């Protein structure tokens, strides 16, 4: 598939088969422990209802959440056929029945208005061709007062907290993560300018925050309460 221009530069919005195989072989495994921490934080907030994982990739985060919260319906969506196929195999191997993976564009979500309890995304933002549309779709489908947690790479975090994170995850894992995030993510200055500029164009414009969390830059975007 030809690369599509995104807010970062030139990235394939849907990762083709060779990239999916490579991702499943190394980066997905490197990210398992950090993503497990995200799963634990999520189930502290929600244990039932419907959760959507935007850009679910090979499915680890969705499957981990589904295993921890069997009353929660988890939908993993991705624009890559290869990623969806791998994720479905992983779910089958894990014998998880409450996680479903579908080929879908995050800018055109197949859910009703005000129907979703939680949205999460890890390492996908820098691939979105139309990030404002994805965020507005997230706002549309979320129930009132519910949140979307968007995580993406920020190499500055790993540079500044290298020793602490190396102690937590190991030197080599952090070394690989740092190099991955230089390519797949944004510098802090870009979050403060480009990403903030995108958020200010969306329905989340006055109900979001950005913060450093573990190895990630985390955007918490909350849908307004309707009184």
VOTI-922991 format. One line per 5 residues: number of its first residue (from 1); their letters; for each residue x, y, z negated of N, C-alpha, C. Coordinates in steps of 0.05 Angstrom, whole numbers, plus 5000, padded with zeros to 4 digits. Each point is the difference from the previous one (the first is absolute). Layout:
! VOTI-922991
NUM = a = X Y Z X Y Z X Y Z  ...;
This chain:
! VOTI-922991
1 = xxxxx = 5017 4976 5000 4983 5024 5000 5018 5025 5000  4993 5019 5016 5016 5025 5002 4999 5016 4975  5022 5012 4991 4999 5016 4976 4981 5023 5002  4987 5007 4978 4981 5022 4999 5012 5022 4982  4998 5024 5008 5011 5022 4984 4983 5004 4974;
6 = xxxxx = 5014 5002 4977 4986 5005 4975 5011 5025 4987  4992 5006 4976 5010 5024 4986 5030 4998 4994  5011 4976 4999 5028 4996 4994 5017 5004 5026  4990 4989 5022 5016 5000 5024 4989 4979 5019  5017 4983 5010 4991 4979 5018 5000 4973 4985;
11 = xxxxx = 4977 4989 4994 4997 4975 4987 4978 4984 5013  5001 4974 5001 4977 4984 5009 4979 5000 4979  4976 5009 5007 4978 5000 4981 4992 4972 4993  5000 4982 5020 4994 4972 4995 5026 4985 5005  5010 4987 4979 5026 4986 5003 4997 4975 5017;
16 = xxxxx = 5015 4997 5022 4998 4977 5018 5011 4975 4987  4996 4977 5013 5007 4974 4989 5029 4998 4990  5020 5008 5016 5028 4997 4989 5004 5015 4974  4989 5025 4999 5002 5016 4976 4986 4987 4976  4977 4988 5005 4985 4988 4979 5015 4976 4988;
21 = xxxxx = 5013 4984 5018 5015 4977 4991 5024 5009 4983  5014 5021 5009 5023 5011 4985 4991 5011 4973  4977 5014 5001 4990 5012 4975 4993 4978 4980  4987 4979 5009 4992 4978 4983 5024 4985 4989  5022 5000 5015 5024 4986 4991 5016 5014 4979;
26 = xxxxx = 5001 5027 5000 5017 5014 4981 4986 5023 4985  4992 5022 5014 4989 5023 4985 4976 4992 4983  4982 4983 5010 4976 4992 4984 5009 4987 4974  5020 4984 5001 5010 4986 4976 5014 5020 4981  5015 5019 5011 5013 5020 4984 4980 5017 4984;
31 = xxxxx = 4977 5004 5013 4979 5018 4988 4981 4985 4981  5003 4974 4997 4980 4985 4984 4999 5009 4971  5023 5004 4988 5000 5007 4971 4988 5028 4996  5009 5020 5016 4988 5027 4998 4970 4999 5005  4991 4985 5020 4971 4998 5006 4985 4986 4979;
36 = xxxxx = 5012 4981 4986 4987 4986 4978 4994 5020 4978  5018 5018 4995 4995 5021 4980 4976 5018 5008  4998 5005 5025 4976 5016 5010 4975 4984 4995  5001 4974 5006 4976 4983 4996 4991 5000 4971  5019 4998 4982 4994 5000 4971 4987 5027 4992;
41 = xxxxx = 5010 5022 5011 4989 5026 4994 4971 5002 5010  4996 4989 5024 4973 5002 5012 4980 4984 4984  5006 4976 4992 4980 4984 4986 4995 5010 4971  5018 5018 4991 4994 5014 4975 4978 5020 5004  4995 5008 5025 4980 5020 5006 4974 4988 5011;
46 = xxxxx = 5003 4977 5014 4976 4988 5013 5003 4970 5002  4980 4986 4991 5001 4970 5001 4977 4988 5017  4981 5017 5008 4978 4991 5017 4993 5022 5019  4984 4993 5021 4993 5019 5020 5014 4994 5026  5006 5021 5016 5013 4996 5026 5025 5018 5002;
51 = xxxxx = 5022 4988 5008 5025 5014 5003 5009 4996 5029  5011 5021 5012 5011 4999 5027 5030 5007 4999  5016 4983 5012 5029 5004 5003 5006 5009 5028  5007 5025 5004 5005 5012 5026 5029 4993 5009  5002 4987 5023 5026 4992 5009 5011 4977 4983;
56 = xxxxx = 4984 4979 4998 5006 4978 4981 5023 4983 5008  5010 5003 5024 5024 4985 5008 4996 4970 4998  5020 4987 4988 4999 4970 4998 4983 4991 4976  4988 5019 4986 4979 4993 4981 5007 4996 4971  5026 5004 4993 5008 4993 4972 4984 5016 4980;
61 = xxxxx = 4999 5026 5002 4986 5017 4980 4971 4993 4998  4986 4997 5023 4972 4993 4999 4995 4973 4986  5017 4981 5006 4997 4973 4989 5006 5001 4970  5020 5015 4992 5007 5001 4972 4977 5013 4984  4989 5021 5011 4977 5013 4986 4976 4981 4999;
66 = xxxxx = 4995 4986 5022 4977 4981 5000 5004 4977 4980  5024 4991 4997 5006 4978 4980 4996 5010 4972  5008 5025 4994 4998 5011 4973 4971 5008 4993  4984 5007 5020 4973 5009 4996 4980 4984 5018  4993 4976 4993 4983 4983 5017 4972 5011 5005;
71 = xxxxx = 4991 5019 4984 4973 5012 5005 5002 5024 5019  5024 5006 5008 5004 5023 5019 5001 4990 5028  4985 5013 5018 5002 4994 5029 5021 5017 5012  5020 4988 5012 5023 5014 5011 5000 4997 5030  5001 5023 5014 5002 5001 5029 5027 5011 5007;
76 = xxxxx = 5017 4984 5013 5025 5010 5011 4996 5006 5029  5006 5024 5009 4997 5007 5028 5027 5009 5011  5004 4993 5025 5025 5007 5014 4995 5002 5029  5016 5017 5014 4997 5004 5028 5017 4980 5016  5016 4984 4986 5017 4980 5013 4988 4972 4999;
81 = xxxxx = 4995 4989 5024 4989 4973 5001 5018 4980 4986  5027 5003 5004 5019 4982 4988 4999 5001 4970  4999 5024 4989 4998 5003 4971 4975 4987 4989  4978 5005 5013 4974 4988 4990 5002 4970 5001  5011 4989 5021 5003 4971 5002 5017 4988 4978;
86 = xxxxx = 5022 5013 4994 5018 4991 4979 4986 5002 4973  4986 5023 4995 4986 5004 4975 4978 4979 4995  4986 4993 5021 4979 4979 4997 5012 4974 4993  5023 4993 5011 5014 4975 4993 5009 5000 4971  5010 5023 4991 5009 5003 4972 4976 4996 4981;
91 = xxxxx = 4977 5012 5007 4977 4998 4983 4990 4971 4999  5001 4986 5022 4992 4972 5001 5019 4983 4983  5026 5005 5002 5020 4986 4984 4996 5005 4970  4993 5024 4993 4996 5008 4973 4972 4991 4989  4983 4991 5018 4973 4991 4994 4984 5023 4987;
96 = xxxxx = 5003 5023 5011 4986 5024 4990 4975 5004 5018  4977 5000 4988 4975 5002 5015 4988 5028 5000  5009 5018 4982 4989 5026 4998 5017 5022 5014  5018 4991 5017 5016 5019 5016 4995 4993 5030  4993 5021 5015 4994 4996 5028 5017 5020 5016;
101 = xxxxx = 5012 4990 5022 5017 5017 5017 4988 5004 5027  4999 5025 5009 4987 5006 5025 5017 5020 5017  4999 4996 5026 5013 5019 5018 4982 5025 5002  5012 5023 4992 4983 5024 4998 5018 5024 5000  4990 5022 5011 5013 5026 5000 4991 5015 4975;
106 = xxxxx = 5019 5008 4984 4994 5014 4975 4986 5027 5004  5002 5011 5025 4987 5025 5006 4971 4995 5009  4991 4975 5001 4973 4993 5007 4991 4976 4983  4996 5005 4974 4994 4978 4982 4972 4989 5003  4996 4974 5000 4974 4988 5005 4984 4996 4974;
111 = xxxxx = 4999 5021 4984 4985 4999 4975 4980 5023 4999  4979 4996 4985 4980 5021 4996 5010 5023 4983  4987 5023 5002 5007 5022 4983 4996 4992 4971  5018 5010 4982 4997 4996 4971 4997 4971 4992  5016 4982 5012 4996 4972 4995 5025 4986 4988;
116 = xxxxx = 5022 5014 4998 5025 4988 4992 5008 5010 4972  5009 4982 4983 5008 5007 4973 5028 5009 4997  5018 4991 5018 5028 5007 4997 5014 4996 5027  5020 5017 5006 5016 4997 5023 5029 5002 4992  5016 4982 5012 5029 5001 4995 5015 4997 5026;
121 = xxxxx = 5024 5011 5002 5017 4997 5023 5029 5002 4992  5016 4981 5009 5029 5001 4993 5016 4999 5026  5018 5019 5003 5018 5000 5023 4987 5002 5027  4977 5012 5002 4985 5002 5025 4998 5029 5010  5000 5019 4982 4995 5028 5007 5017 5010 5023;
126 = xxxxx = 5026 4992 5000 5018 5011 5020 4994 4988 5028  4983 4979 5001 4993 4988 5026 4974 5013 5011  4985 5014 4984 4974 5010 5009 5002 5021 5021  4988 4995 5023 5001 5020 5022 4983 5024 4993  4977 4996 4987 4982 5022 4993 4995 4999 4970;
131 = xxxxx = 5019 5008 4983 4997 4997 4971 4976 5015 4988  4994 5023 5011 4977 5015 4990 4974 4985 5004  4998 4987 5023 4976 4984 5006 4998 4976 4982  5023 4987 4994 5000 4977 4982 4991 5009 4972  5011 5022 4991 4993 5010 4973 4970 5008 4999;
136 = xxxxx = 4990 5013 5021 4972 5007 5000 4982 4976 5001  5008 4979 5014 4985 4975 5001 5000 4988 4972  5023 5001 4986 5001 4990 4973 4981 5015 4982  4999 5026 5003 4982 5017 4984 4971 4992 5006  4994 4996 5025 4972 4993 5008 4991 4974 4987;
141 = xxxxx = 5016 4979 5000 4991 4974 4991 5002 4997 4970  5017 5016 4987 5002 4997 4971 4974 5009 4986  4994 4986 4978 4977 5009 4983 5009 5026 4986  4980 5015 4991 5006 5025 4987 5017 4996 4975  5020 5016 4997 5018 4998 4976 5021 4979 5002;
146 = xxxxx = 5001 4984 5021 5019 4978 5003 5026 5010 5014  5021 4984 4999 5026 5010 5009 5013 4982 5022  5017 5013 5015 5018 4987 5018 5029 5005 4990  5015 4978 4998 5028 5002 4992 5017 4994 5024  5015 5019 5010 5016 4998 5024 5029 5001 4992;
151 = xxxxx = 5015 4978 5004 5028 4999 4994 5016 4998 5026  5023 5016 5000 5018 4997 5022 5028 5005 4990  5020 4995 5018 5028 5002 4992 5009 5028 4996  5020 5003 4982 5013 5026 4996 5028 4994 4991  5020 5001 5019 5027 4992 4993 5012 5018 4978;
156 = xxxxx = 4990 5024 4997 5011 5017 4979 4996 4988 4972  4978 4985 4997 4995 4988 4974 5021 4979 4993  5006 4983 5020 5020 4979 4996 5028 5012 4996  5006 5023 5012 5026 5012 4997 5002 5012 4972  4978 5012 4990 5001 5014 4974 4999 4980 4977;
161 = xxxxx = 4986 4978 5003 4996 4981 4978 5012 4973 5006  5023 5001 5015 5012 4975 5010 5007 4981 4977  5013 5009 4979 5009 4982 4979 4977 4988 4985  4979 5016 4995 4976 4990 4985 4985 4980 5017  4997 5005 5025 4985 4982 5018 5017 4974 5006;
166 = xxxxx = 5026 5003 5001 5017 4977 5004 4999 4981 4977  4997 5012 4976 4997 4983 4976 4974 4985 5000  4979 5013 5011 4974 4988 5001 4997 4979 5022  5011 5006 5023 4995 4983 5023 5025 4985 5011  5023 5009 4990 5025 4988 5010 5013 5018 5021;
171 = xxxxx = 5027 5000 5000 5015 5018 5017 4994 4996 5030  5000 4975 5009 4998 4995 5029 4971 5006 5010  4980 4994 4983 4973 5007 5008 4997 5030 5003  5011 5015 4981 4998 5029 5002 5016 5011 5024  5023 4988 5005 5016 5008 5023 4984 4997 5026;
176 = xxxxx = 4987 4977 5003 4984 4995 5024 4976 5019 5001  4987 5004 4977 4976 5018 4999 5008 5028 5008  5023 5009 4991 5009 5027 5006 5003 5004 5030  5012 4981 5013 5004 5002 5029 4973 4997 5016  4982 4984 4989 4974 4998 5013 4985 5026 4998;
181 = xxxxx = 5002 5013 4977 4985 5024 4995 5011 5024 5015  5025 5000 5007 5011 5021 5017 4986 5000 5027  4993 4976 5010 4987 4998 5026 4970 5000 4997  4989 4986 4979 4972 4997 4997 4990 5015 4976  4996 5026 5003 4991 5017 4978 5006 5029 5006;
186 = xxxxx = 4999 5016 4979 5005 5029 5003 5017 5010 4978  5016 5020 5006 5015 5014 4980 4981 5017 4983  5008 5006 4975 4983 5015 4982 4991 5027 5013  5018 5013 5015 4993 5025 5013 4978 4996 5020  5000 4977 5014 4979 4994 5019 4973 4995 4986;
191 = xxxxx = 5001 4988 4977 4975 4996 4985 4989 5028 4992  5018 5018 4991 4992 5026 4991 4990 5018 5023  5007 4994 5025 4993 5016 5022 4980 4986 5019  5011 4981 5015 4983 4986 5020 4977 4984 4988  5005 4984 4980 4979 4983 4988 4980 5017 4985;
196 = xxxxx = 5010 5019 4985 4981 5018 4986 4983 5016 5020  5013 5008 5023 4985 5014 5020 4977 4983 5012  5006 4974 5004 4979 4981 5009 4978 4998 4980  5007 4996 4975 4980 4997 4979 4982 5025 4998  5011 5023 5004 4985 5025 4998 4980 5003 5023;
201 = xxxxx = 5002 4983 5020 4981 5000 5023 4977 4981 4995  5001 4985 4978 4980 4979 4996 4980 5007 4978  4981 4982 4996 4980 5003 4979 5012 4998 4972  5024 4989 4999 5014 4997 4974 5016 5025 4993  4997 5021 5015 5018 5023 4998 5003 5012 4972;
206 = xxxxx = 4980 4998 4983 5003 5011 4973 4996 4979 4979  5005 4975 5008 4997 4978 4980 5021 4978 5004  5025 5008 5003 5022 4981 5003 5024 5009 4984  5018 4981 4995 5026 5007 4988 5021 4981 5012  5025 5009 5000 5022 4984 5009 5020 4997 4976;
211 = xxxxx = 5010 4976 4996 5018 4996 4978 5019 4977 5006  5023 5000 4988 5020 4978 5002 4991 4978 4982  4996 4976 5011 4993 4976 4985 5017 4977 5008  5017 4991 4982 5018 4977 5006 5017 5007 5025  4998 4983 5021 5016 5005 5024 4985 5017 5020;
216 = xxxxx = 4976 5008 4994 4982 5013 5020 4995 5029 4994  4990 5014 5021 4986 5024 4996 4970 4992 5002  4985 5007 4979 4972 4992 4999 4982 5024 5003  4980 4997 5018 4980 5020 5003 4974 4989 4988  4989 5013 4980 4974 4992 4989 4980 5020 5010;
221 = xxxxx = 4981 4990 5015 4979 5017 5013 4973 4991 4990  4985 5018 4988 4975 4994 4986 4976 5013 5015  4980 4984 5004 4976 5011 5013 4984 5015 4979  4989 5022 5007 4986 5017 4981 4975 4986 4988  4995 5006 4975 4975 4992 4988 4977 5016 5010;
226 = xx = 4978 4987 5005 4976 5015 5009 4980 5000 4976  4995 5025 4990 4982 5002 4977 4971 5003 5008;
